[in-house]
């Protein structure tokens, strides 16, 4: 699916420009510099285990007013069930059917650390987070109205994940994954022979069965479930983990059929790349028989449908950028490598990985560009061997930077079972992938999964060189979702009134409505706002309501009374309903009611409570 972005431009100005300041910017007595400490200045006031929040879940969006109750539960690894839970707290979403559409593009974090500790678990331990949803009238709502909560573990400042175990890459238990373009003729022949044997195996451990792990026929949540879906993980933080296991599943199958090295990788970030020679032609000459035979890397059956995979390679795959420039895939991975947090990396990384699927599969029906059938195309394993290598490069960069490389940003997801790898035989007879079916078990790929790469260079750069090159790029101004030239052509500034619309077309050529994707937002950040020379602006001070003097209280009441008495377009009625939907204008004879809710602890502020009493006295008289 191809996508262009809708961008809502919001100009955020200093509140001083609006003519007011606050009398106090402290939080419970803490000055702002102490309340929010920059990274590296001092440890946070937390336990040594860090903090825990449900995060990715709550990309909150428009919905009727509702409360969400957060619950933390023990996790039974045998069946992913739970029997002991602790209440963590509530959040409330203020919303209604007649407001404009909205959606946060960043997650809301809610601290559940104390609930996890009451559960007897370490903050970095194994537990699950659930939620119950309620309407403002108390009725229970379908929890799927909002994304499910995911626990985020924030380790303390300075924390780094343990380095992977040092493995002897010469060990017979560790195979080396090489660049596919560097394979010798003997290695190419050995790989083709092993794949042919695998494709000719129609057992539960054969090619068709393993290819079905990824797409159709669907096997999740269980093969016998009434409603099933494909097991592959996409659009989630555990996308790299699931596909790491899949490549290992195929690699082990090929090793059992005579392969003595790892699945090679196809580096599609290089300029002018093409489908690798090993997979580009339908037949090859067998050096032993001197006869032309089918090339198992060219295509494969989709047996349960009686179809065969095909490709519709796009010309963009072989783009040759101008001298000194890079391909879009190379630049996309540079931006992914730049990220310091796993989830930020994963989003960039996964989206970049998607493009080669389309550039090879194109619009062909049973191809790399179709999620349900992509794993049947043998080039899938060359592509995903490289995808896994790119993840390994980012892991090495994080270790070089002294930063965590694990998915702490999706902590609870890393303890969930990855299916079908977690299924018992005969659904999965590979003991290695079965015993590592939790994402938290696949980071140390050399020691735990038995493979290594011939090189972790990117664009000819070592890890040290790559990290330095990334730092140089970060020092320059850059614009993402580049619209600068388009704005200039329209004689527009970034803060002018304009809109960019979505044009969405899927791989079948079908147009999709613009609201298929949520909106995106451009945020323009600039330095401290300075008043123009000669500017003299009167600033009103906003004070704590409980600190007002009697004179200030009286002045405020008189001003509010005067505003309420004003029936013009500048009066209270107009402001109260701004912007007011047409269907909500007052209707003669309809009674409007305003309820004043009392806080659970403590009374109303003096100003409001006295006004409430005065209103009650007027009603009684």
C-alpha positions, -999 to +999 in steps of 0.1 A: +000+000+000+014+033-010+009+063+012+013+100+012+007+120+044-019+144+056-003+170+077-021+194+101+001+224+108-002+238+143+017+270+152+026+268+189+035+302+203+048+313+237+021+321+261+038+354+267+027+364+232-009+359+245-003+384+272+000+365+304+025+348+327+022+325+358+031+336+393+047+302+400+062+275+378+071+251+406+056+216+410+048+208+447+076+231+457+101+218+432+115+243+408+113+232+371+150+225+369+147+201+398+114+186+387+127+176+352+163+167+353+182+164+319+197+131+311+230+124+328+227+151+355+216+130+384+197+097+391+160+098+392+142+094+425+132+058+418+142+023+428+172+008+411+149-012+389+136+019+371+100+026+362+072+008+345+044+023+324+018+009+301+028+027+269+022+018+232-013+008+241-026+041+249-023+059+216-055+076+228-081+086+202-115+101+201-143+082+219-172+088+243-162+099+278-149+068+296-127+056+324-100+029+320-090+007+349-055-006+348-047-040+362-013-059+365-014-096+367+009-126+372+018-144+340+016-182+336+041-191+309+025-225+303-008-211+289-003-173+290-031-172+317-031-152+350-048-157+383-033-131+407-038-094+398-032-060+414-051-028+407-028-001+393-051+029+389-076+047+366-074+071+338-103+091+323-108+102+287-130+132+282-148+129+248-181+131+230-198+123+197-200+160+187-164+170+190-139+172+162-119+140+155-086+137+174-059+112+182-026+115+201+004+106+180+024+098+210+016+073+238+002+082+272+023+067+300+008+056+333+031+045+362+023+009+374+055+004+393+039+001+427+013-025+415+041-046+400+060-045+433+028-055+452+025-084+428+059-096+441+076-091+407+106-072+396+099-043+373+119-061+346+101-093+353+073-113+337+037-101+341+009-088+320-011-056+319-048-056+313-075-029+313-112-026+319-132+001+301-162+018+316-186+045+303-193+076+324-227+060+333-209+030+347-216+005+320-188-018+309-174-012+274-155-034+250-118-031+259-109-033+222-122+003+217-086+013+227-054-006+219-044-031+246-019-018+272+017-028+269+041-025+298+071-003+292+101-007+315+123+023+319+156+012+334+175+038+356+198+063+340+231+048+329+217+012+326+230-009+298+219-044+288+244-072+294+266-078+264+259-110+244+281-140+252+314-142+233+310-171+209+336-190+190+324-184+154+346-213+143+326-236+164+306-263+146+275-251+164+277-216+149+271-212+111+282-181+092+257-161+071+275-146+041+267-119+016+248-139-012+269-121-038+301-135-024+292-172-024+314-196-043+300-218-071+302-247-047+283-229-020+256-218-044+252-254-056+251-267-020+224-242-011+203-250-041+205-287-034+195-283+002+165-260-007+154-285-034+153-313-008+134-290+016+108-281-011+103-317-021+096-327+016+058-326+020+059-336+057+050-314+087+087-304+086+088-296+049+089-264+030+051-258+027+045-263+063+072-239+074+062-213+048+027-214+063+041-203+096+041-167+082+007-164+064-020-187+051-035-211+059-038-193+093-027-211+124-032-186+152-043-183+179-046-221+175-049-242+144-082-255+157-097-221+166-130-212+149-116-177+140-080-178+129-054-153+117-019-154+103+008-159+130+034-135+116+040-103+136+039-070+119+034-035+131+045-045+166+077-042+186+083-079+183+084-079+145+122-084+145+121-112+171+094-132+152+113-130+119+146-138+135+131-171+147+116-178+112+149-175+094+164-198+121+135-223+114+144-224+077+181-224+083+179-254+106+158-272+080+184-266+053+212-277+077+194-310+082+194-314+044+231-308+038+238-271+042+270-264+060+267-226+063+240-201+072+213-186+050+231-158+030+218-123+031+209-100+002+220-064+009+193-044-010+206-011+004+234-010-022+230+013-053+218-005-085+209-037-066+191-064-085+175-097-076+205-119-066+218-141-094+210-172-073+173-164-076+170-145-109+167-174-135+142-202-136+167-229-144+204-236-139+229-261-152+236-289-127+275-292-127+273-330-120+247-340-146+254-311-170+216-308-175+193-279-170+172-282-138+147-261-120+161-233-098+145-237-064+152-200-056+132-188-086+098-198-074+079-223-053+044-238-051+017-224-029+004-260-025-028-255-006-041-233-034-025-251-063-007-218-073+030-208-078+048-178-066+058-151-091+075-117-091+069-084-108+102-066-101+100-028-101+125-006-118+130+014-086+148-016-071+178-009-092+180+029-086+214+044-091+216+076-071+238+106-081+275+103-072+280+108-035+243+102-027+226+071-014+195+050-022+163+056-003+166+023+014+202+031+026+190+065+039+160+049+055+182+025+074+206+053+084+177+070+101+167+038+118+203+032+131+202+068+144+175+059+169+185+053+205+153+036+217+143+002+205+107+011+196+118+042+177+143+020+158+118-007+152+092+015+135+117+030+111+134-004+105+102-023+098+088+003+074+121+003+054+120-035+053+085-033+037+097-016+005+118-045-009+087-067-005+069-045-030+099-038-053+103-075-059+067-087-057+051-057-074+015-064-082+018-102-087-009-121-068+013-148-050+044-128-044+067-112-019+043-082-017+014-102-004+016-109+033-003-142+031+020-157+005+053-138+007+071-166+027+064-191-001+088-171-024+123-185-017+138-150-019+120-142+013+147-159+034+176-140+016+157-108+022+150-115+059+185-128+066+196-092+056+167-077+077+180-097+107+216-085+100+205-049+100+189-055+134+222-070+146+240-039+134+217-017+155+223-040+185+261-035+180+256+003+177+237+004+209+264-016+227+290+008+213+269+038+226+266+022+260+228+021+256+202-006+260+195-027+229+165-047+242+128-038+237+123-023+272+097+000+255+075-030+249+085-050+279+054-071+285+053-080+248+088-096+250+074-122+275+045-132+252+047-165+233+056-161+196+034-185+177+036-210+160+072-214+173+057-219+208+035-247+197+044-282+207+053-310+182+041-318+156+031-282+150+067-272+156+093-299+159+123-276+160+134-277+197+156-246+193+129-222+181+104-238+205+126-232+235+133-196+224+097-187+215+097-157+239+111-126+224+133-120+254+153-151+245+165-142+210+188-112+215+220-132+219+218-148+184+252-163+183+252-181+216+214-189+217+205-195+181+239-206+166+247-182+138+268-152+131+274-128+102+305-125+081+304-088+085+284-061+104+296-034+081+271-010+065+280+008+034+316-002+039+317+013+074+326-005+106+304+000+137+327+028+150+327+045+116+290+042+112+283+056+146+306+086+138+289+091+104+255+091+121+266+117+146+277+139+117+243+136+101+225+144+133+244+177+136+227+190+104+192+204+101+169+179+084+132+178+075+112+146+075+081+142+053+099+167+031+075+194+020+099+224+019+101+226-019+064+222-023+057+250+001+082+273-017+065+266-050+032+277-034+048+307-018+039+294+016+056+295+050+056+265+073+031+284+096+007+294+068-027+277+064-024+247+042-033+210+041-017+179+026-041+152+016-037+114+017-037+095-016-038+058-007-036+029-032-031-007-025-011-032-044-042-042-064-046-006-076-077+000-054-081+035-039-087+037-002-105+065+017-083+092+032-093+083+068-079+048+065-048+061+083-048+085+112-035+120+106+001+131+110+013+163+125+043+185+116+058+202+147+080+232+140+105+237+168+123+270+172+144+287+198+133+309+227+108+335+217+122+370+220+100+401+220+106+424+190+126+455+196+105+483+210+076+459+219+059+467+252+032+442+260+011+442+292+013+408+308-014+395+332-003+371+359-022+338+365-021+330+402-031+300+423-068+304+431-063+297+467-037+326+470-060+354+458-066+383+480-102+394+488-098+423+464-087+400+436-116+376+443-141+405+442-126+418+410-127+384+394-164+379+404-174+413+391-156+406+358-172+372+354-207+386+362-202+413+336-192+387+311-223+366+319-246+396+314-231+403+280-254+388+254-234+399+224-212+377+203-184+386+227-204+375+258-202+345+280-227+324+261-207+327+229-174+318+246-189+289+265-200+272+233-170+280+212-167+263+188-203+251+192-217+225+168-249+236+151-269+208+167-260+220+201-275+255+199-300+262+227-335+250+219-365+269+234-381+249+261-351+226+266-336+226+301-298+227+303-282+213+334-247+218+347-235+194+373-207+204+397-187+174+407-171+174+441-135+160+443-131+127+461-108+143+487-112+178+500-139+204+492-143+230+465-120+260+463-133+289+484-141+309+454-162+282+438-178+270+471-190+305+480-204+309+445-221+276+448-237+286+481-247+320+467-264+302+437-282+279+461-294+308+482-307+326+451-326+295+441-341+291+475-353+328+476 
